[in-house]
Structure formats: C-alpha cells, structure tokens
Amino acid sequence: MSHQNPIVDYKILADRKDEYLKFEGGQRLTWCEGCGNYGIQKALERALVLEGLKTSEVLFCFDIGCNGNGSDKIAGTGGYTLHGLHGRVISAAAGAALANPRIKVIASAGDGATFSEGPGHLLHAVRSNYPMVFILHNNENFALTTGQASALTRKGFPMNGSPDGVVMDPINACEFVLGLKPTFVARSYSGDVNHMTEVLRAAIRHNGFAFVEMLQACPTYNRVTSTAWFHERIQYLKSAPKTIEAARKAAADLEKKINLGILYQDKKSVNFLERLPARQGIKTALVDEVKAYDIRKLTEQFK
C-alpha cells in the first residue's frame, strides 16, 4: 500500500454495493456526535468489501467499551458477531481463528480494555502470531464509563477519577507491541477513512496476528487530543520500516510528529497453526474434527 494518504477505489465499492450494504447492517448508530468509531467502522466495511469478503466469511469480535456498541450494527444481514468480556476479547477471537481458519476473524477493543484490563491476552496473541486482525480503538480513556484514565492516557491530563491529572507516563501501544517480535504493526487515525481502509486491507491480507492501532477522537471525554490536535501532528510514512528497531523509532513520537502507516510487517510470517507439528499435512480445520461422543458409560459409573 502507499503510505501517502491513499485513494480508495470507489468504482469497486460501487460494483459491490450489495455486499457493502450487508456490512452496513441497517441499524441506527448511537455513538456520540464526532466519535471516531463512525470512521473506523466505515473503513472496516470498505476494506472487507474491497478484499472480496462476504458477511458470511467474517467473524467480528467486540470487547466491552464504546467500540462494542458496533457489535449489533455491523453485518446485520448474514454476519457473525461476538460481544466478549472486558479485556478478554482477544482470547475468544483467537480461539475462533484457530478453530476455523476459513473465517476471517477481526477483533476490536479499546485502550482501557486492552492495556488496563487484559494486556496479557495481547502479549500472548502477538507472541503466538494467531491468524487474526486486532483493531485497537485508542481514544486514551475509558469512555463508556464516562472518561476515566487508561494506561494510554497522557500524563498530566485531568480525567474523571484523576481530576488533578494523570501522574504516570502513558504506554505507547505500538512501541509495546514492537517489543514482542510481532509480524504486523500499523497505526492509522479515525479522521482519515481512506488511510484506515488501506491499512486494514493490508492487515486482512496478513498471515498472522495483525495489530492495528487507530488513534481516535473522543469529543465527549477527551477534548485535549481533538481532531484538530491530531491534524496538526499526523504525518504519513513514505515506506514501511525494514526492521523492528527502525519501526520503534518511527512509532516513538506521540506528541509532535505522529507517524501513520504500516510500521512493521514480516511478509514471510508463518502463523501459529502452520507452526504446530501436530497439524502438518492435515487439510481439515479443527471445527471439522469435532465429533459427538457417547458418555453414558462414563456417567453410569457415578450413579
């Protein structure tokens, strides 16, 4: 993909409008006015259609949080969605991806769920390189519970629950993941639907765990890093860094020059299932191997 603000192929979208409308779902969206989730959902729908996927070929897994409000809105016609526990959606999504690799699994969670509630699940998903896409909705706060600080909230910002300002330094999400030897790390911004679309298309095509951070406006509870604030600071990578060390340098600045694009990708990535010795040469998916077992003889022993 081009890292200079790309142009989406609207002709292909027009030709595939019927499938696009199925992803739309037809339900009323109820996020706050100006919320970044609107743009993220539109970009995801576009990316899936442009990659030739149908609603029946995708499982959407949502965590608890504002992003999860989209769980009954997307792919309302013939689609599959799962609304998981707070901070635990990655583990549920990973199980689905391993059970049926024929389905494209896309998980979404906020910064609070991912880095304050369930960072262990993210850590092991990156290390294991599960075949799935994970979208981090980073609005730098627990917005669904009215604006408490998360592990990604910037130092010094007053939030509900910390009115005198956050006293800890924030975690840089992409730097964190880049320290785990990932195979795909990207960053985009909710105010640029075209760029998000192309980043997500690359993530969907990736063979392994694709981590995508979406820097997201939250007009209700995070008025410091507003849309205008981001527009003054974002810039587009001209090409993806070749090494993790270079990627970490590109990801480091979140204050003055915020780089967007694919920060790192191992195009020779081998996912978790493909590395398992016990699965070598097996053509069926795990879901195909599930059988019904008669346990009456076992239960008779307990009578």
SVG drawing of the C-alpha trace seen along z (x, -y; Angstrom):
<svg xmlns="http://www.w3.org/2000/svg" viewBox="-32 -22 49 70">
<polyline fill="none" stroke="black" stroke-width="0.4" points="0.0,0.0 1.0,-3.6 1.8,-5.4 0.9,-8.7 -2.8,-9.3 -4.2,-6.7 -7.2,-6.9 -9.9,-4.3 -11.2,-2.6 -14.8,-3.8 -15.7,-2.1 -15.1,1.3 -17.2,0.3 -20.0,-0.8 -19.8,2.5 -20.0,4.4 -22.7,2.2 -25.0,5.0 -22.3,6.7 -21.3,3.3 -24.9,2.7 -25.0,6.1 -22.0,5.0 -23.7,1.7 -26.4,3.7 -29.1,1.1 -29.2,0.4 -29.0,-3.1 -25.5,-4.0 -25.6,-5.6 -22.1,-6.8 -21.6,-10.4 -21.5,-13.1 -18.0,-13.3 -16.9,-9.9 -14.0,-8.3 -15.9,-5.0 -18.0,-6.1 -15.0,-6.5 -13.4,-3.2 -16.5,-1.2 -16.9,-2.7 -13.2,-2.0 -13.5,1.6 -16.6,2.2 -14.9,0.8 -11.7,2.8 -13.7,6.1 -15.6,5.4 -12.6,4.3 -10.8,7.5 -13.7,9.5 -15.0,10.8 -18.7,11.5 -20.5,11.1 -20.7,14.9 -16.9,15.1 -16.1,12.8 -16.5,13.0 -16.4,9.7 -15.4,9.9 -16.0,6.9 -14.8,6.1 -16.7,4.1 -16.5,0.4 -17.7,-2.2 -16.3,-0.1 -18.6,2.7 -21.6,0.6 -21.0,1.6 -21.5,5.3 -25.2,5.3 -24.7,2.7 -22.2,4.2 -23.0,7.1 -26.6,7.3 -27.5,9.3 -25.9,12.8 -23.0,11.7 -21.4,13.2 -20.6,11.1 -19.4,11.9 -19.5,9.5 -16.9,10.7 -15.9,9.9 -14.0,6.8 -10.3,7.1 -10.8,10.7 -11.9,10.4 -8.5,11.4 -8.6,14.8 -12.1,15.5 -11.2,14.3 -8.0,16.4 -10.0,19.5 -12.4,18.8 -9.5,18.1 -7.7,21.4 -10.9,23.4 -11.9,22.2 -9.1,20.6 -11.6,20.3 -13.3,17.4 -11.6,14.0 -11.6,13.1 -11.5,9.4 -11.4,8.3 -11.8,4.8 -11.2,3.4 -10.4,0.0 -7.2,-1.1 -8.7,-0.6 -9.7,3.0 -6.5,3.9 -3.8,2.2 -5.5,1.7 -7.7,4.8 -6.2,7.5 -2.7,6.8 -1.7,10.5 -4.0,11.6 -2.5,9.1 1.0,10.2 0.5,13.9 -1.5,13.2 1.4,11.3 3.9,13.9 1.8,16.8 1.0,15.0 -2.6,16.1 -4.2,15.7 -6.4,12.7 -6.7,8.9 -6.9,6.9 -8.0,3.2 -7.1,1.1 -9.5,-1.8 -7.3,-4.3 -9.2,-7.3 -7.0,-7.4 -9.7,-6.9 -12.4,-4.6 -15.2,-6.4 -18.1,-4.0 -17.7,-4.5 -17.6,-8.3 -13.9,-9.2 -11.6,-7.5 -7.9,-7.4 -6.5,-4.3 -2.9,-3.1 -2.6,-5.1 -3.9,-8.5 -1.3,-11.2 0.5,-12.3 -0.9,-15.5 -4.4,-15.2 -7.2,-15.6 -9.8,-12.8 -12.8,-11.6 -11.2,-9.7 -8.0,-11.6 -9.0,-15.3 -5.5,-16.5 -4.1,-14.9 -2.6,-11.5 0.7,-11.1 2.1,-8.1 3.7,-8.2 1.4,-6.5 2.2,-3.3 3.0,-3.8 0.8,-1.0 2.9,-0.3 6.2,-0.5 4.8,2.1 3.8,4.5 7.0,3.9 8.9,5.2 7.2,8.6 8.6,9.6 5.4,9.0 4.8,9.8 2.4,6.8 2.1,3.5 0.3,0.4 -1.1,-2.9 -3.9,-5.0 -6.3,-7.8 -10.0,-7.9 -10.2,-11.2 -8.8,-9.6 -11.1,-6.9 -9.1,-6.3 -5.9,-5.7 -7.6,-3.4 -9.2,-1.5 -5.9,-0.7 -4.2,0.1 -7.0,2.5 -6.8,4.2 -3.1,4.9 -3.9,6.3 -6.7,8.5 -4.2,10.0 -1.5,10.6 -0.8,14.2 -0.6,13.9 -1.6,11.5 -2.1,8.1 -2.1,5.3 -3.7,2.0 -3.8,-1.0 -6.5,-3.5 -5.8,-6.9 -9.3,-8.0 -11.1,-11.2 -13.3,-11.2 -15.2,-14.6 -17.1,-13.9 -14.4,-12.8 -11.0,-13.5 -11.1,-17.1 -7.3,-17.6 -6.3,-15.3 -9.1,-16.5 -9.5,-16.1 -7.7,-19.5 -4.9,-18.4 -4.3,-15.3 -4.4,-17.1 -1.6,-19.4 0.6,-16.4 0.0,-13.4 2.3,-12.5 2.4,-9.6 5.3,-7.2 6.7,-7.1 7.6,-3.4 7.4,-0.8 10.5,-0.5 12.5,2.6 13.5,3.6 11.7,3.6 14.4,1.2 13.5,-1.3 9.8,-0.7 10.2,-1.5 11.9,-4.8 9.1,-5.6 6.4,-4.8 8.1,-6.7 6.8,-10.2 3.2,-10.7 3.5,-14.5 4.8,-16.4 5.2,-14.2 2.9,-11.1 3.7,-8.6 0.9,-6.8 1.1,-3.7 2.5,-0.2 5.2,-0.4 6.4,3.2 5.5,6.3 7.1,9.7 5.8,10.8 7.2,14.3 5.1,14.7 4.1,18.2 1.1,18.2 0.5,20.3 -1.4,23.2 1.1,23.5 3.9,23.9 2.3,26.7 3.9,30.1 0.7,32.0 -1.1,30.1 1.4,30.7 -0.2,32.3 -3.8,32.0 -6.2,30.5 -9.3,30.2 -9.9,27.4 -10.3,28.1 -14.0,27.2 -14.4,30.1 -12.9,32.5 -15.4,32.0 -17.3,35.2 -20.2,36.3 -19.1,38.7 -21.4,41.0 -20.5,40.6 -23.3,42.7 -20.9,45.4 -18.9,42.8 -21.8,41.3 -23.1,44.7 -20.0,45.0 -21.2,42.1 -24.7,43.5"/>
</svg>
